[in-house]
Amino acid sequence: VQLQASGGGLAQSGGRLRLSCVASGMTSGMQDMGWYRQTPGKSREMVARMTFSGWKEYADSVKGRFTISRDSTDTKVFLEMLRLKPEDTGVYYCYAERAMHDFWGQGTLVTVSS
C-alpha cells in the first residue's frame, strides 16, 4: 500500500486547511485510516483516526476543530482543519492499517502563523 498525502501549507491562526491522502496498491481490506503529526520538540502523536466501521477518535487538542472523513471506496482519507492554532504546526502523516500492517505516507508540512 502506498499513501500520498497533500494539502499542507501555510495558514494564519484561525484559518483552515484540508489534508488529503490517497492510498494505492493493495487497498482492499483497509481497516483504520488516519493522521498523525510530528510537531517541533515532540514525538509523533495521533491526531485523528477512523475505523472501517466509521468510528472516529481525535486527540483532545483538536476535538471540535478537526474532522476526519473517508471516501466510500476507502482509498482516501481527509482531515478538515478549522480554527488552526500555531501549535498545530508540524508534519502531518497519513497512515492506513491493512492485514495487521501499518503503512505511512511521506508527510505534508502544515505551518500556522500567529
C-alpha positions as CSV (number, residue, x, y, z in Angstrom):
1,V,0.0,0.0,0.0
2,Q,1.3,3.4,-0.9
3,L,0.0,6.6,0.6
4,Q,0.3,10.0,-0.9
5,A,-0.6,13.0,1.3
6,S,-1.3,16.5,0.1
7,G,-2.9,19.8,1.2
8,G,-0.4,21.1,3.7
9,G,0.8,24.7,3.5
10,L,0.9,28.0,5.3
11,A,-2.2,29.2,7.2
12,Q,-2.8,32.0,9.6
13,S,-4.0,31.4,13.1
14,G,-7.8,30.9,13.0
15,G,-7.6,29.7,9.4
16,R,-8.3,26.4,7.8
17,L,-6.6,23.7,5.7
18,R,-7.8,20.4,4.3
19,L,-5.4,17.5,4.0
20,S,-6.0,14.6,1.7
21,C,-4.4,11.2,1.5
22,V,-4.8,8.7,-1.4
23,A,-4.0,5.1,-1.0
24,S,-2.9,2.9,-3.9
25,G,-1.7,-0.6,-4.4
26,M,-3.3,-3.4,-2.4
27,T,-6.1,-1.4,-0.9
28,S,-8.8,-4.0,-0.4
29,G,-9.5,-4.7,3.3
30,M,-8.3,-1.4,4.6
31,Q,-9.0,-1.0,8.3
32,D,-8.1,2.1,10.3
33,M,-7.0,5.2,8.4
34,G,-5.9,8.4,9.9
35,W,-3.5,11.1,10.6
36,Y,-0.5,11.6,13.0
37,R,1.7,14.7,13.3
38,Q,5.2,15.4,14.3
39,T,5.5,18.8,16.0
40,P,8.8,20.5,16.9
41,G,10.2,19.1,20.1
42,K,7.5,16.4,20.5
43,S,7.2,12.8,19.5
44,R,4.7,11.8,16.8
45,E,1.2,11.9,18.0
46,M,-2.2,10.7,16.8
47,V,-4.4,13.5,15.5
48,A,-7.4,11.6,14.2
49,R,-8.3,8.1,13.1
50,M,-11.3,6.5,11.6
51,T,-12.1,2.8,11.7
52,F,-13.6,0.9,8.8
53,S,-16.9,0.9,10.6
54,G,-16.9,4.7,10.9
55,W,-15.9,5.2,14.5
56,K,-13.7,8.3,14.9
57,E,-11.1,9.2,17.5
58,Y,-9.5,12.6,18.0
59,A,-6.7,14.0,20.0
60,D,-8.0,16.2,22.8
61,S,-6.1,19.2,21.4
62,V,-8.0,19.0,18.1
63,K,-11.5,18.0,19.2
64,G,-14.1,20.4,17.8
65,R,-11.7,21.8,15.3
66,F,-10.6,18.9,13.1
67,T,-12.8,16.5,11.2
68,I,-11.7,13.2,9.7
69,S,-13.5,11.5,6.9
70,R,-13.0,8.7,4.4
71,D,-14.5,8.2,1.0
72,S,-16.8,5.4,0.1
73,T,-14.0,3.4,-1.7
74,D,-11.9,3.5,1.5
75,T,-8.9,4.6,-0.5
76,K,-8.9,8.3,0.6
77,V,-8.8,9.9,4.0
78,F,-9.3,13.6,4.6
79,L,-8.6,15.9,7.5
80,E,-10.5,19.2,7.6
81,M,-8.7,21.5,10.0
82,L,-10.5,24.6,11.2
83,R,-9.6,27.4,13.7
84,L,-5.9,26.5,13.3
85,K,-3.5,27.4,16.0
86,P,0.3,27.9,15.9
87,E,0.7,24.8,18.0
88,D,-0.9,22.8,15.1
89,T,2.3,23.4,13.1
90,G,4.1,20.2,12.2
91,V,4.4,17.5,9.6
92,Y,1.2,15.5,9.2
93,Y,1.4,11.9,8.2
94,C,-1.4,9.8,6.9
95,Y,-1.5,6.1,7.8
96,A,-3.5,3.1,7.0
97,E,-3.8,-0.3,8.6
98,R,-4.3,-3.4,6.4
99,A,-3.8,-7.0,7.3
100,M,-2.3,-6.1,10.6
101,H,0.3,-3.9,8.9
102,D,0.7,-0.1,9.2
103,F,1.5,1.9,6.2
104,W,2.7,5.6,6.2
105,G,2.6,8.4,3.8
106,Q,5.5,10.8,3.3
107,G,4.1,13.6,5.4
108,T,2.9,17.1,4.5
109,L,4.0,20.2,6.3
110,V,1.5,22.4,8.0
111,T,2.7,25.8,9.2
112,V,0.3,28.1,11.2
113,S,1.5,31.6,11.8
114,S,0.3,33.7,14.7
